[in-house]
Amino acid sequence: MNQILHIKKSLIHPYLIFCLLCLTISSFGQAQQKPLRIGVAGLTHTHVHWILGREDIGDVKIVGIVEPNRDLAQRYSDQHGFSMDLIYNTLEEMIYATKPEAVTAFGSIYDHLKVVQICAPLGVHVMVEKPLAVSLDHAKQMAALAEKHDIHLLTNYETTWYPTNHMAKRFLNHGKIGRLRKIIVRNGHKGPVKIGVNKEFLDWLQDPVQNGGGAITDFGCYGANLTTWLMDGKRPNTVTAITQQLQPENNPKVDDEATILLTYDNAQAIIQASWNWPIGRKDMELYGLTGVLYADNDKDLRLRIAEGYSGYHEEKFTLEERPSPYNDPFSMLAAVIKNKIRLRPYSLSSLENNMVVMEILDAARESAEQGKTISLNN
């Protein structure tokens, strides 16, 4: 009998240990899966609907929203169903009351610097909507604060989440079209007035101080971002830009048409940014020595391989959404902050890439104003 009891005890003991271990692992997993606490700084950028209308998948949680315009906040509250108790008048007030781990900025581009000035010393990470800053000077101040206080400072672009762009780069890196020679990136729409942008967004989007320009800033940044990524962080040798105002009645203070030409040692990039396209577009073409890649939109990609003088063989791809967290800015933000992933140098959301973007945009504005090519090698 004693021998049987001894055997039972010896069986029970390891089993109890196993149960306790499972509970510990389960508790650890639950702790690891706590959603990232996010504060939203501003509601005037209509890209804010991206986070307000996002499906709750448990990776992030909005703990506070900064918006002094109570009418705007109430309209979005009615639309998305969040409580007006989340609304605060100032960023400082919201951070003190809710203690977010990160803040996403959806106000004017000019306000990005202020957001970082407040968040960085408090150890609060920041993601801004594209572009990083209103100027290279602002960007340098933001980068210095991020480095000093050891926070992540990311920039979100819609095209970052396009599977076609990532497949195109993969094909390029594997030599599918030979050495890259020309990049063409086209972004834009009919213009903010024609597509019915709300007044709160329009007030600063068409302001040369608050937005840093018109189409050259709003859509030129996409091409600069993608080109810097495709060129593995290389700075262009020269920047040449031409801007026009083709809708003075709708865009009286800023450009609405911009073409930016970048030269590199062995390639060129042409960035076409417009508030005059008849159809909204975000597409890219990559020309190599032996073929071409067309990223027509977020899902449709074409690969053409040259045959003879003007012939070619074409393959078409319809791509699925990228896996989480590489399909969504807020999933990515949570994964980066929680050390689940590490951004590669000069990746699309990275600070390194977007500092080059700001250098390109500053040079493009200077080139358009002065009517000459700007060298970045000086």
C-alpha positions in Angstrom: 0.0 0.0 0.0 2.8 2.4 0.9 4.5 1.5 -2.3 1.4 2.3 -4.3 1.0 5.6 -2.5 4.6 6.5 -3.2 4.1 5.8 -6.9 0.9 7.9 -7.0 2.8 10.8 -5.3 5.6 10.5 -7.7 3.1 10.8 -10.6 1.2 13.7 -9.0 4.2 15.8 -8.3 5.5 16.2 -11.8 1.9 16.8 -13.0 1.4 19.6 -10.6 4.7 21.2 -11.7 3.5 20.8 -15.3 0.2 22.6 -14.5 1.9 25.4 -12.7 4.3 25.8 -15.7 1.4 25.9 -18.1 -0.3 28.6 -16.0 2.9 30.6 -15.9 3.3 30.4 -19.6 -0.3 31.3 -20.2 -0.1 34.3 -17.9 3.1 35.4 -19.6 1.5 35.0 -23.0 -1.5 37.1 -21.9 0.8 39.8 -20.6 2.7 39.8 -23.9 -0.6 40.2 -25.8 -1.8 43.3 -24.0 -2.8 45.9 -26.6 -0.5 48.9 -27.2 -1.9 52.0 -25.6 -2.3 54.6 -28.3 -3.1 58.3 -28.1 -4.3 60.1 -31.2 -3.0 63.6 -31.7 -5.5 65.5 -33.9 -8.5 64.6 -36.0 -8.0 67.1 -38.9 -6.1 64.7 -41.2 -8.8 62.5 -42.7 -6.4 59.6 -42.8 -7.4 59.4 -39.1 -10.4 57.3 -40.2 -7.8 54.5 -40.8 -7.4 54.0 -37.1 -10.8 55.2 -35.9 -12.6 52.8 -38.3 -10.1 49.9 -37.9 -11.3 46.5 -36.9 -10.4 45.7 -33.3 -8.0 42.8 -33.4 -6.6 43.3 -29.9 -3.2 44.7 -30.8 -3.8 48.3 -30.1 -6.2 50.4 -27.9 -7.0 54.1 -28.3 -6.8 55.5 -24.8 -7.2 59.2 -25.6 -7.7 61.6 -28.5 -6.5 65.2 -28.7 -8.9 67.5 -30.6 -9.9 71.0 -29.4 -12.5 71.3 -32.1 -15.4 69.7 -30.3 -17.7 69.8 -33.3 -15.3 67.8 -35.4 -14.7 65.3 -32.5 -18.5 64.9 -32.0 -19.0 64.2 -35.8 -16.3 61.5 -35.7 -17.7 60.1 -32.4 -21.1 59.7 -34.1 -19.5 58.1 -37.1 -17.2 55.6 -35.4 -18.9 55.2 -32.0 -16.1 56.2 -29.7 -16.9 58.0 -26.4 -16.4 61.7 -26.1 -14.8 60.9 -22.8 -11.7 60.1 -24.8 -11.4 63.7 -26.1 -8.8 66.1 -24.6 -8.0 69.6 -25.5 -4.2 69.3 -25.3 -1.6 66.6 -25.9 -0.1 67.2 -22.4 -3.4 66.7 -20.8 -4.1 63.5 -22.7 -0.7 62.0 -21.9 -0.9 62.8 -18.2 -4.4 61.4 -17.9 -4.1 58.2 -20.1 -0.4 57.4 -20.2 -0.2 56.1 -23.8 2.8 54.1 -24.9 2.6 55.7 -28.4 1.0 58.6 -30.1 -0.2 58.8 -33.7 -0.2 62.3 -35.2 -3.2 63.2 -37.4 -3.0 67.0 -37.5 -1.1 69.3 -39.8 2.4 68.4 -40.9 3.7 71.5 -39.2 2.4 70.2 -35.9 4.5 67.0 -36.1 7.5 68.7 -34.5 5.4 69.8 -31.5 4.1 66.3 -31.0 7.6 64.9 -30.8 8.8 67.8 -28.6 6.1 66.8 -26.1 6.2 63.0 -26.4 9.9 62.3 -26.7 11.0 63.6 -23.2 8.2 61.5 -21.7 9.4 58.3 -23.5 6.2 58.1 -25.7 6.8 56.7 -29.2 5.5 58.5 -32.2 4.1 57.6 -35.6 3.3 60.6 -37.9 1.2 60.5 -41.1 3.3 61.2 -44.2 5.6 63.1 -44.7 7.8 63.1 -41.6 7.9 66.9 -41.3 7.1 70.2 -42.9 10.8 70.8 -43.6 14.2 69.3 -43.2 14.9 71.7 -40.3 11.9 70.4 -38.4 12.9 66.8 -39.3 16.4 67.3 -37.9 14.9 68.6 -34.6 12.6 65.6 -34.4 15.3 63.1 -35.2 17.6 64.6 -32.5 14.8 64.4 -29.9 14.0 60.8 -30.9 17.7 59.8 -30.5 18.2 61.6 -27.3 15.1 60.1 -25.6 15.4 56.7 -27.3 11.9 56.6 -28.8 10.7 55.1 -32.1 9.7 57.8 -34.7 8.0 56.2 -37.6 6.2 57.6 -40.7 3.1 56.1 -42.2 2.4 56.0 -46.0 -0.5 54.1 -47.6 1.9 52.6 -50.2 4.0 51.0 -47.4 1.3 48.3 -47.1 0.9 47.6 -50.9 2.0 44.0 -51.5 2.8 44.9 -55.1 5.6 47.3 -54.1 7.2 44.7 -51.9 7.0 42.0 -54.6 8.5 44.4 -57.1 11.4 45.1 -54.8 11.9 41.3 -54.3 11.9 40.7 -58.0 14.3 43.6 -58.5 16.7 42.3 -55.8 16.6 38.8 -57.5 17.7 40.3 -60.8 14.4 39.7 -62.6 14.7 42.8 -64.7 18.4 43.3 -64.6 20.2 46.4 -63.3 17.7 49.2 -62.3 17.9 52.2 -64.6 14.7 54.2 -64.2 12.0 54.6 -61.5 8.7 56.3 -62.2 6.2 56.9 -59.3 2.9 58.5 -59.9 0.6 59.6 -57.0 -2.4 61.9 -56.7 -6.1 62.5 -57.5 -8.4 65.2 -58.8 -7.5 67.6 -56.0 -8.7 68.0 -52.4 -11.6 70.4 -53.4 -12.8 68.2 -56.2 -12.8 65.0 -54.1 -14.7 66.8 -51.3 -12.1 67.0 -48.5 -13.7 68.4 -45.3 -13.0 72.0 -44.3 -10.9 71.1 -41.2 -8.5 69.2 -43.4 -8.6 71.7 -46.3 -7.7 74.6 -44.0 -4.1 73.4 -43.5 -3.7 71.1 -46.5 -3.7 74.1 -48.8 -1.5 76.2 -46.5 2.1 76.5 -47.6 3.3 76.9 -43.9 1.1 74.2 -42.3 1.6 71.7 -45.2 4.9 72.8 -46.6 3.4 73.1 -50.1 0.6 71.5 -52.1 0.9 68.4 -54.3 4.7 68.5 -54.1 4.4 67.7 -50.4 1.2 65.8 -50.3 2.1 63.3 -53.0 5.8 64.0 -53.8 6.7 62.4 -50.5 5.4 59.0 -51.7 7.8 58.9 -54.6 10.7 60.1 -52.5 10.0 57.4 -49.9 9.7 54.6 -52.4 12.7 55.6 -54.4 14.9 55.9 -51.3 13.8 52.4 -50.3 14.5 51.0 -53.7 17.9 52.6 -53.8 18.8 51.1 -50.4 19.0 54.5 -48.7 21.2 56.3 -51.3 20.8 60.0 -51.6 20.3 61.4 -55.1 23.1 63.4 -56.6 20.7 66.1 -57.9 17.1 67.1 -57.5 15.2 69.1 -60.2 11.6 70.1 -59.8 8.9 71.9 -61.7 5.6 73.0 -60.1 2.5 74.6 -61.5 -0.8 75.8 -60.3 -3.4 74.5 -62.7 -6.4 75.1 -60.4 -5.9 78.5 -59.0 -9.6 78.8 -58.1 -9.3 75.7 -55.9 -5.7 75.9 -54.7 -4.9 79.6 -54.5 -1.9 79.4 -52.1 0.0 76.3 -53.2 1.1 74.2 -56.2 -1.2 71.5 -57.5 1.1 69.9 -60.1 4.7 68.8 -59.4 7.3 66.8 -61.3 10.5 65.9 -59.5 13.6 64.4 -61.2 16.2 62.6 -59.2 19.6 61.5 -60.6 21.8 58.8 -59.1 25.1 57.4 -60.4 23.4 54.7 -62.5 19.7 55.5 -62.4 17.0 58.2 -62.6 13.8 58.6 -60.7 10.8 60.6 -61.9 8.2 61.5 -59.3 4.8 62.8 -60.7 2.7 64.3 -57.9 -0.6 65.8 -58.9 -3.9 67.2 -57.7 -5.0 67.1 -61.4 -5.2 63.4 -62.2 -8.7 62.5 -63.6 -8.5 59.2 -61.7 -6.8 58.7 -58.3 -3.6 56.7 -58.5 -0.7 55.3 -56.6 1.4 53.3 -59.0 5.0 52.6 -59.8 7.2 51.5 -62.8 10.7 50.0 -62.5 12.8 49.7 -65.7 15.8 47.5 -65.7 18.2 46.5 -68.5 16.2 43.4 -69.3 12.6 44.0 -68.2 10.0 46.2 -66.5 7.9 45.9 -63.4 4.5 47.6 -63.2 3.0 48.0 -59.7 -0.4 49.1 -61.0 -2.1 49.4 -57.6 -1.9 47.6 -54.3 -2.8 44.1 -55.7 -2.0 44.0 -59.4 1.6 43.6 -60.6 3.0 42.9 -64.1 6.5 41.7 -65.0 7.6 42.2 -68.6 10.8 40.6 -69.9 12.2 42.1 -73.1 12.2 40.0 -76.3 14.0 41.5 -79.3 13.5 45.2 -80.1 10.0 45.9 -78.9 8.6 42.5 -78.0 8.1 41.1 -74.5 6.8 38.3 -72.4 4.4 39.4 -69.7 3.4 37.7 -66.4 0.5 39.1 -64.3 0.2 38.7 -60.6 -2.8 39.4 -58.3 -1.4 39.5 -54.8 -3.0 38.8 -51.4 -2.7 41.2 -48.4 0.6 40.9 -46.6 0.7 39.0 -43.3 0.3 40.8 -40.0 1.9 43.0 -38.8 3.2 43.9 -42.3 -0.3 44.9 -43.6 -1.2 47.7 -41.3 0.6 50.7 -39.8 -0.8 50.2 -36.2 0.0 46.5 -36.1 3.5 47.4 -37.3 3.8 50.1 -34.7 2.8 47.7 -31.9 5.2 45.0 -33.1 8.1 47.5 -33.3 7.5 48.9 -29.8 7.0 45.5 -28.2 10.3 44.3 -29.9 8.5 41.6 -31.9 10.1 42.9 -35.1 13.0 45.2 -36.0 12.7 47.6 -39.0 15.4 47.2 -41.5 17.6 50.2 -42.3 16.0 52.6 -44.7 12.8 50.6 -44.7 9.7 52.6 -45.7 8.6 53.6 -42.2 12.1 54.2 -40.8 13.5 57.5 -39.7 16.6 57.0 -41.8 14.5 56.7 -45.0 12.3 59.7 -44.1 15.2 62.0 -43.3 16.3 61.4 -46.9 12.8 62.1 -48.1 12.8 65.5 -46.3 16.2 66.3 -47.9 14.6 65.5 -51.3 11.5 67.5 -50.7 13.4 70.6 -49.4 15.6 70.5 -52.5 12.6 70.0 -54.7 10.9 73.1 -53.3 14.1 75.1 -53.7 14.6 73.9 -57.3 11.0 74.8 -58.2 11.3 78.3 -56.7 14.7 79.1 -58.2 14.3 77.3 -61.5 17.5 75.3 -61.3 18.8 71.9 -60.4 19.9 71.4 -56.8 23.0 69.3 -56.1 23.0 67.3 -52.8 26.7 66.5 -53.1 27.8 69.9 -51.8 
